[in-house]
Amino acid sequence: QVRVEDDIDEDRAILVVEGRLDQYRILIKETVNSGRRRYAYYVLQGERVLLGFDNHADRTALRLKFGEDYVNHIQDLVPHRHGPDKSSTTLTEAWEAERFLHELDDLLTPLLSNT
């Protein structure tokens, strides 16, 4: 079962797709406005984050990328990956929903031994 929501107006478009794969909730969210694309792709177990990719202006990701100068980049979109419970953050290249879905089985393999 897959749930799809969209919210589109002249200023922005939001797409949310949520489904299940075995015991996991798979969440994909993309927002496009002013020529910028924000994304969040997550694997959840209940409400618990097991892993996620997004490019939001996360302070930890901003610090990793810009160091002490992060405050001057507070609006920058920084692609990064979250580990379980968002306990770790790693900078990544930008991701697309298609890649996330294509690599989902490989991404889940290490989680199967840790949950």
C-alpha positions in Angstrom: 0.0 0.0 0.0 1.4 3.4 -1.1 0.2 6.8 0.0 0.8 9.8 -2.3 0.2 13.4 -1.5 0.9 16.5 -3.5 0.4 20.1 -2.8 1.1 22.4 -5.8 0.6 26.1 -6.2 2.3 28.8 -8.1 5.1 29.2 -5.6 6.1 25.6 -4.8 5.3 22.0 -5.3 5.4 19.3 -2.6 5.3 15.6 -3.2 5.1 13.0 -0.4 5.2 9.2 -1.1 5.0 6.8 1.7 4.9 3.0 1.5 6.1 -0.2 3.3 8.8 -2.7 2.6 8.6 -5.6 5.0 8.6 -4.0 8.5 9.9 -0.6 7.3 8.2 2.6 6.3 9.7 4.2 3.3 9.2 8.0 3.1 10.1 10.2 0.1 9.4 13.9 0.2 10.5 16.5 -2.3 9.7 20.2 -2.3 10.6 22.5 -5.2 10.4 26.3 -5.0 12.4 29.2 -6.4 14.5 26.8 -8.4 15.6 24.9 -5.4 14.8 21.2 -4.7 14.7 20.0 -1.1 14.5 16.3 -0.5 14.2 13.8 2.3 14.3 10.0 1.8 13.9 8.0 4.9 13.7 4.4 6.1 11.7 4.3 9.4 10.7 1.6 11.8 7.6 2.9 13.4 8.7 6.5 14.1 12.3 5.6 14.5 14.7 6.8 11.8 16.9 3.9 10.7 18.6 5.9 7.9 17.9 9.0 5.9 19.2 11.1 3.1 18.2 14.8 2.9 19.6 18.2 2.0 18.0 20.3 4.6 20.0 23.0 6.4 20.8 20.7 9.3 23.2 22.4 11.7 25.4 19.3 12.0 25.8 19.0 8.3 26.4 22.7 7.9 29.2 22.5 10.5 30.7 19.5 8.8 30.8 21.3 5.5 31.6 24.9 6.5 33.2 24.6 10.0 33.0 27.7 12.1 31.6 29.6 9.2 28.4 27.6 9.1 26.4 30.5 10.5 27.0 32.3 7.1 25.5 29.3 5.3 22.3 28.7 7.3 20.1 28.7 4.2 22.4 26.4 2.2 21.1 23.0 1.2 23.7 20.4 2.2 23.3 16.8 1.1 23.9 14.4 3.9 23.0 11.0 5.4 21.6 10.3 8.9 22.3 7.1 10.7 20.0 5.3 13.2 18.1 7.7 15.4 19.9 10.5 13.6 22.8 9.8 15.8 25.3 10.3 13.0 25.6 12.6 10.0 27.8 12.1 7.0 28.1 14.5 4.0 27.0 12.9 0.7 26.5 13.9 -2.9 23.0 14.9 -3.8 20.5 12.1 -4.1 17.5 11.6 -6.3 14.4 9.5 -5.4 15.1 7.1 -8.2 18.5 6.3 -6.9 17.2 5.9 -3.3 14.5 3.4 -4.5 17.0 1.6 -6.7 19.5 1.2 -3.9 17.0 0.5 -1.2 17.7 -3.2 -0.8 21.5 -2.6 -0.5 20.8 0.2 2.0 18.6 -2.1 4.1 21.1 -5.0 4.3 23.2 -3.6 7.1 20.1 -2.5 9.0 18.8 -6.1 9.1 21.7 -7.1 11.3 21.4 -4.0 13.6 17.6 -3.9 14.4 
